Each structure stands twice: as C-alpha cells, then as structure tokens.
C-alpha cells in the first residue's frame, strides 16, 4: 500500500519532465519554422549593392555602440537589423539614397526598442536620435518613416532573432556541479556591485540558481559579441538565426573555458549533456550519414557529438573573423547554406555579377564613403554618443 503512492509520485514527476521537454521542443521548432518562412532573412543578392558591405556594417556597428552605451537589450539591435534588411529588400520605395538608409536605420532601432525593451523607462527619445543625425532629420521624419517601415514589414515585428535562440539554448546548458549541495556553495563572487537590479533578482533565488544565473550572464555577454560580429557582415545573411546562435554559444563556451584555465579555475560545462539536449530537445543535431560529414566533424574537435555541418562552418567563420584569420571565398556560402541554389544558373549569374561589380567598383565606392564633403549624411559611426550624456 505504501509503495503505490510513491510510484504514482515518480510517474507524475517523469510526466512533468516529459511535458517540459516537449514544450521547449515545440517552442524552438516553431521559432525555426518562423525564421524560414514569415521572418526569412533577405539574401544579399536581393539587396541593393549600395546598402551592402561597408555602409551596412557601419550602420549595424553604430546600433550596437548605442545599445551598449545606453545599457539596453541586445536583442533589440538584432530585431532592428532585421527590420532594416527586410525593408531594403522588400520595398525599394522606402530606401533610395544613403540619407534614406540612415533614417530607416534610426527608425528601425527606435521601433525595436519599443518592442523589445521598456518604452516607459529606457526608450531612446526621438530628440536624441535627431541629434545623432546631425540635424539631417526631424522627429516628424522618423515618425513618418516608422509608418512606412511597419507597412513594408506587414506589421511583422517579432522575428526570432539569434539572441532569442541564444536565450533558449542556454536553458539547455547544464553545469557539472548543478547537483552540488547548497551548503557547500561559495557565493563570494555571485553579486556584481555594478548590477543592482540583477543582484536584487538573484537574492530571491537559491544558492545553486544564483550561481547558475551569474555564470549564464557572463556566457551570454561573450556569445552576444559573436552574434554582433555575424549581424554586421553580409555573408551571414545566408545563415539562419538559429544556426548563428548555436555557433556563437559554442565559441563563447570555448573562450570562457580557455579563460578559466588561464585563471586556474574549473570548467563547469557539462558538454555531453548539453549536446544531447541540443539534439533531443532543440532538435539541432546531425545524423552524420555520409563519410565526409563524419570527417568534417572529427576535424573540428566535436567528432563524438552530433553537431550540424552548418553550425560547424558558421563557428569557423566567426572564430576566424575574431582572430583575424583569412576566410574561405564568400561564394562558397551559397552552396553550403543554400544547396538548392548552388546549381541554379541565376544564382551563379548573380554571384559572378557581384564579383565583377566589386572588382570594378571597390575603389569608387571607398572614395565616396571616405570623402570629407558629401550630399549624403555622415555615417552614424562618426557621431559621438556623448549626445546622450
């Protein structure tokens, strides 16, 4: 008689864990479905040449500088970049000149902050954005452009960004000492005097969860930097946000482990369980059906784990950029991330035209961007964030 209630209790616990797993799987599966359909990122060949390359990179980097300076949410920048790219690719009437592009970038960031951050407390005022534009725009210009942007996006303003995927993936990351007794935990470094709000939230948690949240925040900071690198470069437009987030998290985990070894601290990541969770719960695994895929996996150091080739290649690109190493030809990305387009004659024609245009127009484009006098507005990166102080 006494055994039956215990058995029922264990069954309920197992059912609860199973339901939790299914919920997380459904959420991630839905996010991936949205990123490949409703919120599919525009391809570089669908965007005007004028708004690719250096000019786009400067705009994106300016967004991140502003977000960091104002201590706002990083995912707002990722959403703003999507708004900007989608508007440029979908509606040519919105962005025609460099001035339009800068105005659209400011508007996209303003809109993203209202969606992803706290508009009643920390939203950047329109007057501040006008100052950043060196007087080229008015508040009325930004309001009008916001209406145009929303119409071009079809009011679809909640894309599953790489930062959104990163948050979900980190929920699947266990630490080797997660089951450590609470009485044995040293929380001497659990509180950061610079983050009072986070400390207040942590005080409501138990010691184990406090330690976990502190580690995850450090990891998120590093992974967000890798995501920033990806969003600022055109060649990553071929890569889904879910793949970018996975690759950025792996690079961040490796970097923090290497830093921990230099500081003579332990590595707390449970790699095996994490990769199993990414395969079984996030459904981001790879069966390695062919021999070449297995060899590629072994060369990355993750041979015994199930990691998609697209994630491994994305991670390689991110690591090489951060380390200043050479990258493989950009045209290979089309074949790698969009195999269905690799043999398409139109795609080959677009790629060849793009290469020729770059060869012919690189010097001209650079001279225009670096000219001291121009009819187009200054790049936002040349504007000091002191306007906010």
Secondary structure by P-SEA (a helix, b strand, c coil): caaaaaaaaaaaaaaaaaaaaaaaaaaaaaaaaaaacccccccccccccccccaaaaaaaaaaaaaaaaacccaaaaaaaaaaaaaaaaccccccccaaaaaaaaaaaaaaaaacccccccccccaaaaaaaacccccaaaaaaaaaaaaaaaccccccccaaaaaaaaaaacccccccccccccccccccccccaaaaaaaaaccaaaaaaaaaaaaaaaaaaaaaaaaaaccccccccaaaaaaaaaaaaaaaaaaaaaaaccccccaaaaaaaaaacccccccccccaaaaaaaaaaccccccccaaaaaaaaaaaaaaaccccccaaaaaaaccccccccaaaaaaaaaaaaaaaacaaaaaaaaaccccccccccccccccccc
